[in-house]
Amino acid sequence: MTLIKSISGIRGTIGGNVGDNLTPLDAVKFASAYGTFIKKRHANKDQITVVLGRDARISGKMISSLVANTLVGLGIDVVDLGLSTTPTVEVAVPLEKAEGGIILTASHNPKQWNALKLLNEKGEFLNGKDGEEILAIAADDAYDFSEVDDLGTYSKKPGYIKKHIQEVLNLELVDVEAIKNAGFKVVVDGVNSTGGIAIPALLKELNVECVELYCEPNGHFPHNPEPLKEHLTDISELVVKEKADFGIVVDPDVDRLALICEDGSMFGEEYTLVACADYVLGKMNGGNTVSNLSSSRALRDVTQKHGGTYTASAVGEVNVVQMMKDTNTVIGGEGNGGIIYPASHYGRDSLVGVALFLSHLAHKKISCKELRVSYPSYFMSKNKIQLTPQINVDSILENMADKYANEDINTIDGVKIDFEKEWVHLRKSNTEPIIRIYTESDSQENADALAERIINEIKEIIA
């Protein structure tokens, strides 16, 4: 089964059987549940508007048509941004004074996947309680469609990426003049999705020379779209060949940002947030930060250097955002390259990340590699174990927590085991049928060794 229903939306592979995959009927069913939820949430309003956007996946047009017309059938007005990014839709919802938003993207999943990611009236992801209510509506088929005179309207509103870019350029800490004067040359890998539209357009506004790689938004991903080292050999080689200052890689919906140093080495997606936080905290004379439990200790170190307080949240953007609000955080995000900057909006945004990183590099007047070397040196290993219906994940996690009961254990999201110089975080993925195993240590060899040890211990439990 490759249809995953969760509090954050519905995600699955295109085609196949209803209820097992993301078929047209499943898309309509879940769009109906979301639309019904939004109407109930805003029952005092005469008319409801939902903003719709999609990445460049091959299935995007089909799913978009199904979702848009389902919402119209519920009496909801739809504002369709067309090809867009997740952060662009998040920005558009409040600007359009809409009651909600839907982004059609499966993020870093391969091209056969698609998903409905659901937003509230603030342009933020729905919380767990709201997600459970939508799942219940879908399970009960509790919809009430509109009569012919009460149908919603459908309108297209292209050009929102340009509006989003202007919002980024207007941010106080984005130093447009410093970036323009730095003479940067950058290679961009847009994985043939909407990042290939948005990132080069942003760089053009900043007078940054842009060498485009896989920036045609046709949905045919030229490599695995998750921005990990093993998938990024082409851009690493091109950065060196072009003598570029660094490389930029985004995922298909442009909420994750990875960077490549001028020598072709990875800056490290964990360090994207670290660098942007270092810049923001330095300009603000300190402040608090948040990242999730699977993120590097380096953010904690940089935050403390600036006199701020670091807090870890459960994995998931909605959890990070809530913790950021609770702790009055000035910048946060996730270690997968997701930058959340409240001065812009409460959502992971690669455009904001690029602008802050360029500002930082322009002020430092050092190379990308020199900047990376200036930060505490931690090394991560990211692994996974494929799940089958017979595997009891909760039992595995309980066993691991018991085995390491004498260490510092955190169970707010799976199991995180903190050792003196390294840690491991084990959790069931919300987006794929896998157990994620993240480790961090003082060398790559030690991080890999810790991961291998833990994987073997889990396999023994499964056996």
Secondary structure per residue as TSV (DSSP state, phi and psi in degrees):
chain	resnum	aa	ss	phi	psi
A	1	M	-	360.0	126.2
A	2	T	-	-120.7	28.7
A	3	L	E	-108.8	117.4
A	4	I	E	-113.3	113.8
A	5	K	E	-101.6	125.6
A	6	S	E	-143.8	174.4
A	7	I	T	-65.1	-16.1
A	8	S	T	-95.3	-2.8
A	9	G	E	142.7	-164.0
A	10	I	E	-126.0	137.9
A	11	R	E	-143.2	138.1
A	12	G	E	-172.5	177.0
A	13	T	E	-88.0	147.7
A	14	I	B	-75.5	140.4
A	15	G	S	91.3	-178.1
A	16	G	S	89.0	-154.2
A	17	N	S	-92.9	144.6
A	18	V	B	-59.5	133.1
A	19	G	T	87.0	-16.4
A	20	D	T	-105.9	-27.2
A	21	N	B	-135.4	175.2
A	22	L	B	-85.3	85.1
A	23	T	-	-91.0	168.8
A	24	P	H	-55.4	-37.7
A	25	L	H	-66.0	-37.9
A	26	D	H	-67.1	-39.1
A	27	A	H	-63.3	-43.5
A	28	V	H	-65.3	-43.2
A	29	K	H	-60.2	-46.4
A	30	F	H	-75.0	-34.8
A	31	A	H	-63.9	-37.3
A	32	S	H	-63.4	-43.0
A	33	A	H	-64.5	-42.8
A	34	Y	H	-65.0	-46.7
A	35	G	H	-60.3	-39.9
A	36	T	H	-64.1	-41.5
A	37	F	H	-61.5	-45.6
A	38	I	H	-64.4	-41.2
A	39	K	H	-62.2	-41.0
A	40	K	H	-67.6	-40.1
A	41	R	H	-64.9	-31.8
A	42	H	T	-119.6	45.3
A	43	A	T	-62.3	-20.4
A	44	N	T	-81.0	-5.9
A	45	K	-	-99.1	142.0
A	46	D	S	-71.9	-33.3
A	47	Q	-	-138.7	137.9
A	48	I	-	-110.6	138.0
A	49	T	E	-122.7	138.1
A	50	V	E	-126.8	131.5
A	51	V	E	-87.9	135.8
A	52	L	E	-124.1	136.4
A	53	G	E	-148.6	164.2
A	54	R	E	-148.2	156.5
A	55	D	-	-84.2	-169.0
A	56	A	S	-93.8	16.8
A	57	R	-	-55.2	148.2
A	58	I	T	-58.0	-35.0
A	59	S	T	-83.7	-1.7
A	60	G	H	-60.6	-45.4
A	61	K	H	-61.9	-43.9
A	62	M	H	-61.7	-50.8
A	63	I	H	-64.7	-38.1
A	64	S	H	-62.4	-43.4
A	65	S	H	-62.2	-43.5
A	66	L	H	-62.2	-47.6
A	67	V	H	-66.5	-46.2
A	68	A	H	-60.1	-47.1
A	69	N	H	-72.3	-27.9
A	70	T	H	-65.1	-45.3
A	71	L	H	-63.4	-41.2
A	72	V	H	-59.4	-40.1
A	73	G	H	-64.1	-22.1
A	74	L	T	-89.0	1.8
A	75	G	T	86.6	16.7
A	76	I	-	-99.5	136.7
A	77	D	E	-79.2	133.3
A	78	V	E	-112.7	127.6
A	79	V	E	-107.6	108.8
A	80	D	E	-97.9	115.5
A	81	L	E	-82.3	-11.0
A	82	G	E	70.0	-143.2
A	83	L	E	-59.7	124.5
A	84	S	-	-153.7	-171.8
A	85	T	-	-124.3	160.2
A	86	T	H	-57.6	-50.4
A	87	P	H	-64.2	-29.1
A	88	T	H	-65.1	-43.0
A	89	V	H	-64.6	-39.8
A	90	E	H	-60.7	-39.6
A	91	V	H	-70.5	-36.4
A	92	A	H	-70.1	-34.0
A	93	V	H	-55.3	-55.0
A	94	P	H	-68.5	-33.5
A	95	L	H	-64.1	-33.5
A	96	E	T	-87.2	0.0
A	97	K	T	53.1	39.8
A	98	A	-	-86.4	162.9
A	99	E	S	-92.2	-7.6
A	100	G	E	-175.3	179.3
A	101	G	E	-155.4	150.9
A	102	I	E	-131.6	128.7
A	103	I	E	-109.4	126.2
A	104	L	E	-95.7	98.5
A	105	T	-	-163.9	144.1
A	106	A	-	-104.9	24.3
A	107	S	T	54.8	-118.5
A	108	H	T	-87.6	-0.1
A	109	N	S	-69.6	153.9
A	110	P	-	-60.3	173.0
A	111	K	T	-65.5	-22.7
A	112	Q	T	-73.6	-10.3
A	113	W	E	-93.9	151.9
A	114	N	E	-149.6	171.5
A	115	A	E	-160.3	161.6
A	116	L	E	-110.5	113.4
A	117	K	E	-102.5	128.9
A	118	L	E	-110.6	136.1
A	119	L	E	-120.3	155.5
A	120	N	-	-93.8	-169.1
A	121	E	T	-69.9	-13.6
A	122	K	T	-89.6	-3.4
A	123	G	S	78.4	21.3
A	124	E	-	-111.6	155.4
A	125	F	B	-64.6	145.1
A	126	L	-	-63.9	149.9
A	127	N	-	-83.2	176.3
A	128	G	H	-59.7	-41.2
A	129	K	H	-62.8	-44.3
A	130	D	H	-64.5	-42.3
A	131	G	H	-61.2	-41.1
A	132	E	H	-63.1	-38.1
A	133	E	H	-64.4	-41.0
A	134	I	H	-65.4	-41.5
A	135	L	H	-61.5	-38.5
A	136	A	H	-67.5	-41.0
A	137	I	H	-61.0	-43.3
A	138	A	H	-64.7	-40.6
A	139	A	H	-64.5	-33.5
A	140	D	H	-94.2	-1.8
A	141	D	T	48.9	45.5
A	142	A	-	-92.6	67.0
A	143	Y	-	-113.8	154.4
A	144	D	-	-135.4	98.1
A	145	F	-	-79.3	156.1
A	146	S	-	-81.5	151.9
A	147	E	-	-75.5	169.6
A	148	V	G	-60.5	-35.2
A	149	D	G	-78.0	-8.7
A	150	D	G	-113.7	12.2
A	151	L	-	-62.2	151.6
A	152	G	-	-76.4	177.5
A	153	T	-	-110.7	159.6
A	154	Y	E	-125.7	127.9
A	155	S	E	-139.7	145.7
A	156	K	E	-95.2	142.1
A	157	K	-	-138.3	77.3
A	158	P	-	-71.6	167.7
A	159	G	-	93.0	6.6
A	160	Y	H	-75.1	-23.2
A	161	I	H	-62.3	-38.9
A	162	K	H	-63.5	-40.8
A	163	K	H	-63.3	-41.5
A	164	H	H	-61.1	-45.2
A	165	I	H	-58.9	-42.5
A	166	Q	H	-64.2	-37.6
A	167	E	H	-60.1	-40.7
A	168	V	H	-66.2	-45.4
A	169	L	H	-64.3	-25.2
A	170	N	T	-81.4	-8.9
A	171	L	S	-63.9	138.0
A	172	E	T	-59.0	-39.5
A	173	L	T	-88.4	-1.1
A	174	V	-	-84.8	107.5
A	175	D	-	-89.2	86.3
A	176	V	H	-59.3	-44.7
A	177	E	H	-66.2	-41.4
A	178	A	H	-62.5	-41.0
A	179	I	H	-65.7	-45.6
A	180	K	H	-60.1	-35.0
A	181	N	H	-83.3	-9.6
A	182	A	H	-80.3	-20.9
A	183	G	T	68.3	38.8
A	184	F	-	-70.3	147.6
A	185	K	E	-124.4	127.0
A	186	V	E	-134.2	141.3
A	187	V	E	-98.8	135.3
A	188	V	E	-121.0	125.5
A	189	D	E	-104.5	108.0
A	190	G	-	-97.8	11.7
A	191	V	T	43.3	35.2
A	192	N	T	52.2	38.9
A	193	S	S	-131.1	-160.1
A	194	T	T	-73.0	-13.8
A	195	G	H	-62.4	-27.0
A	196	G	H	-69.4	-16.8
A	197	I	H	-91.2	-51.2
A	198	A	H	-72.7	-47.3
A	199	I	H	-68.9	-47.7
A	200	P	H	-59.7	-35.4
A	201	A	H	-66.1	-39.7
A	202	L	H	-63.2	-46.2
A	203	L	H	-63.4	-36.0
A	204	K	H	-61.7	-40.7
A	205	E	H	-65.3	-23.4
A	206	L	T	-100.5	9.2
A	207	N	T	58.5	32.9
A	208	V	-	-94.5	126.1
A	209	E	E	-66.0	126.8
A	210	C	E	-119.1	121.9
A	211	V	E	-99.6	115.9
A	212	E	E	-90.7	133.4
A	213	L	E	-131.2	122.2
A	214	Y	S	54.7	51.3
A	215	C	-	-109.0	12.1
A	216	E	-	-86.1	114.8
A	217	P	-	-78.2	67.6
A	218	N	S	-106.3	-1.8
A	219	G	S	80.3	-1.9
A	220	H	-	-92.2	91.6
A	221	F	-	-65.0	124.6
A	222	P	S	-77.1	-13.6
A	223	H	S	-153.5	172.1
A	224	N	-	-52.1	125.4
A	225	P	S	-76.1	-5.0
A	226	E	S	-75.6	124.2
A	227	P	-	-77.5	66.8
A	228	L	-	-106.4	157.1
A	229	K	G	-49.6	-45.4
A	230	E	G	-67.7	-13.6
A	231	H	G	-100.4	-0.1
A	232	L	-	-120.0	30.9
A	233	T	H	-66.6	-35.5
A	234	D	H	-64.0	-47.5
A	235	I	H	-70.9	-33.6
A	236	S	H	-60.0	-42.2
A	237	E	H	-69.1	-38.3
A	238	L	H	-71.5	-34.3
A	239	V	H	-59.1	-44.6
A	240	V	H	-66.8	-47.0
A	241	K	H	-59.4	-40.8
A	242	E	T	-84.4	-2.6
A	243	K	T	53.2	42.8
A	244	A	-	-78.6	159.3
A	245	D	S	-73.0	-33.7
A	246	F	E	-172.1	175.6
A	247	G	E	-120.4	151.1
A	248	I	E	-120.4	130.4
A	249	V	E	-126.8	132.6
A	250	V	E	-124.7	160.8
A	251	D	-	-85.7	176.0
A	252	P	T	-58.7	-28.8
A	253	D	T	-106.3	4.9
A	254	V	S	68.7	35.8
A	255	D	-	-112.3	1.1
A	256	R	-	-122.7	136.8
A	257	L	E	-128.4	121.5
A	258	A	E	-119.0	149.0
A	259	L	E	-124.6	146.1
A	260	I	E	-116.6	128.5
A	261	C	-	-71.4	166.8
A	262	E	T	-63.7	-19.1
A	263	D	T	-94.1	8.0
A	264	G	S	88.9	-3.8
A	265	S	-	-82.5	157.4
A	266	M	B	-74.6	130.4
A	267	F	-	-66.5	-29.9
A	268	G	-	99.1	117.0
A	269	E	H	-61.8	-25.9
A	270	E	H	-62.9	-30.6
A	271	Y	H	-90.7	-5.6
A	272	T	H	-58.0	-51.5
A	273	L	H	-66.0	-38.1
A	274	V	H	-59.9	-46.9
A	275	A	H	-66.0	-44.9
A	276	C	H	-65.1	-38.1
A	277	A	H	-66.6	-40.1
A	278	D	H	-58.1	-43.4
A	279	Y	H	-65.7	-49.8
A	280	V	H	-64.4	-46.4
A	281	L	H	-63.5	-36.7
A	282	G	H	-65.0	-39.9
A	283	K	H	-74.8	-26.6
A	284	M	T	-99.7	5.5
A	285	N	T	56.2	44.8
A	286	G	-	106.8	-178.9
A	287	G	-	144.8	168.5
A	288	N	E	-93.5	154.5
A	289	T	E	-133.6	159.8
A	290	V	E	-141.4	138.3
A	291	S	E	-142.4	175.3
A	292	N	E	-86.8	172.9
A	293	L	T	-61.9	-22.1
A	294	S	T	-89.8	8.8
A	295	S	S	-97.1	160.6
A	296	S	-	-65.5	149.1
A	297	R	T	-66.5	-13.1
A	298	A	H	-61.8	-33.9
A	299	L	H	-65.4	-39.9
A	300	R	H	-58.8	-45.5
A	301	D	H	-62.4	-45.8
A	302	V	H	-66.6	-39.5
A	303	T	H	-61.9	-45.8
A	304	Q	H	-66.1	-32.8
A	305	K	H	-59.8	-34.7
A	306	H	T	-92.0	7.5
A	307	G	T	82.6	14.0
A	308	G	-	-98.7	-179.2
A	309	T	-	-116.0	131.4
A	310	Y	E	-101.6	138.9
A	311	T	E	-131.9	141.6
A	312	A	E	-102.4	139.6
A	313	S	E	-115.9	171.7
A	314	A	-	-63.9	157.5
A	315	V	S	-68.7	146.2
A	316	G	S	118.9	132.7
A	317	E	H	-56.6	-41.4
A	318	V	H	-62.6	-34.5
A	319	N	H	-71.7	-40.5
A	320	V	H	-63.2	-45.3
A	321	V	H	-61.3	-44.3
A	322	Q	H	-62.9	-42.0
A	323	M	H	-65.9	-36.4
A	324	M	H	-62.8	-42.1
A	325	K	H	-66.2	-40.3
A	326	D	H	-65.8	-30.5
A	327	T	T	-108.5	9.9
A	328	N	T	54.4	52.4
A	329	T	E	-81.9	141.4
A	330	V	E	-91.1	-25.2
A	331	I	E	-157.5	146.2
A	332	G	E	-161.8	-163.4
A	333	G	E	148.6	-156.2
A	334	E	E	-125.6	150.7
A	335	G	T	-68.9	-2.1
A	336	N	T	-85.8	15.8
A	337	G	T	94.9	17.2
A	338	G	E	-96.5	115.8
A	339	I	E	-99.7	124.5
A	340	I	E	-116.1	116.0
A	341	Y	B	-122.6	100.4
A	342	P	T	-56.8	-26.8
A	343	A	T	-60.6	-22.8
A	344	S	T	-97.7	-68.4
A	345	H	B	-169.1	165.0
A	346	Y	S	-88.4	71.2
A	347	G	S	-160.7	150.7
A	348	R	-	-64.9	131.8
A	349	D	-	-145.8	109.1
A	350	S	H	-71.1	-28.5
A	351	L	H	-65.9	-43.6
A	352	V	H	-62.5	-43.0
A	353	G	H	-59.8	-45.0
A	354	V	H	-60.9	-45.3
A	355	A	H	-65.8	-41.1
A	356	L	H	-68.2	-39.9
A	357	F	H	-65.8	-43.3
A	358	L	H	-61.9	-40.3
A	359	S	H	-61.2	-43.9
A	360	H	H	-60.8	-48.1
A	361	L	H	-66.9	-36.6
A	362	A	H	-65.8	-36.2
A	363	H	H	-76.3	-38.1
A	364	K	H	-70.7	-32.4
A	365	K	T	56.7	39.8
A	366	I	S	-129.0	171.0
A	367	S	-	-78.0	164.7
A	368	C	H	-59.8	-42.0
A	369	K	H	-64.7	-42.8
A	370	E	H	-62.9	-37.2
A	371	L	H	-64.3	-44.2
A	372	R	H	-61.6	-42.6
A	373	V	H	-66.3	-23.2
A	374	S	T	-73.3	-13.0
A	375	Y	S	-95.7	156.7
A	376	P	-	-52.2	139.0
A	377	S	-	-97.9	102.6
A	378	Y	-	-119.0	155.2
A	379	F	E	-130.4	134.7
A	380	M	E	-115.4	152.8
A	381	S	E	-127.6	124.3
A	382	K	E	-114.8	116.6
A	383	N	E	-131.6	172.1
A	384	K	E	-153.7	155.1
A	385	I	E	-120.0	125.6
A	386	Q	E	-68.3	138.7
A	387	L	-	-98.8	148.4
A	388	T	-	-120.6	160.4
A	389	P	T	-56.4	-23.4
A	390	Q	T	-79.7	-13.9
A	391	I	-	-83.9	125.8
A	392	N	-	-94.0	97.5
A	393	V	H	-65.2	-42.9
A	394	D	H	-58.7	-39.8
A	395	S	H	-66.0	-39.9
A	396	I	H	-61.6	-47.1
A	397	L	H	-64.9	-38.8
A	398	E	H	-63.2	-41.8
A	399	N	H	-60.7	-43.6
A	400	M	H	-68.0	-38.6
A	401	A	H	-64.1	-40.3
A	402	D	H	-66.3	-40.7
A	403	K	H	-61.9	-35.3
A	404	Y	T	-112.9	33.5
A	405	A	T	-59.4	-24.1
A	406	N	T	-81.2	-8.2
A	407	E	S	-93.4	179.2
A	408	D	E	-79.7	108.4
A	409	I	E	-109.0	134.6
A	410	N	E	-124.1	125.3
A	411	T	-	-120.2	23.2
A	412	I	S	-72.1	-18.0
A	413	D	S	-153.8	93.0
A	414	G	S	71.1	-139.0
A	415	V	E	-134.8	122.3
A	416	K	E	-112.9	127.8
A	417	I	E	-112.8	114.2
A	418	D	E	-98.1	115.1
A	419	F	-	-94.7	178.4
A	420	E	S	-61.7	-46.7
A	421	K	S	-115.0	3.7
A	422	E	-	-158.5	169.1
A	423	W	E	-148.5	162.5
A	424	V	E	-135.1	138.1
A	425	H	E	-123.4	123.9
A	426	L	E	-115.5	128.1
A	427	R	E	-157.7	152.6
A	428	K	E	-80.2	130.4
A	429	S	-	-67.8	144.7
A	430	N	S	-86.9	-10.4
A	431	T	S	-118.8	-12.9
A	432	E	S	-143.6	153.6
A	433	P	S	-77.8	68.0
A	434	I	E	-142.9	160.3
A	435	I	E	-99.2	125.6
A	436	R	E	-88.9	137.3
A	437	I	E	-127.3	103.4
A	438	Y	E	-107.5	133.1
A	439	T	E	-129.4	154.0
A	440	E	E	-141.7	139.6
A	441	S	E	-151.1	-171.1
A	442	D	S	-88.1	0.1
A	443	S	S	-153.2	157.2
A	444	Q	H	-64.2	-36.9
A	445	E	H	-62.1	-42.5
A	446	N	H	-70.2	-37.6
A	447	A	H	-65.0	-42.5
A	448	D	H	-65.8	-39.4
A	449	A	H	-66.0	-41.4
A	450	L	H	-63.1	-42.8
A	451	A	H	-61.9	-45.2
A	452	E	H	-61.5	-41.7
A	453	R	H	-62.2	-45.9
A	454	I	H	-66.6	-42.1
A	455	I	H	-59.3	-44.0
A	456	N	H	-63.4	-38.1
A	457	E	H	-66.5	-38.6
A	458	I	H	-65.9	-42.0
A	459	K	H	-62.0	-35.4
A	460	E	H	-64.9	-40.4
A	461	I	H	-64.3	-43.3
A	462	I	H	-62.8	-42.0
A	463	A	-	-65.6	360.0
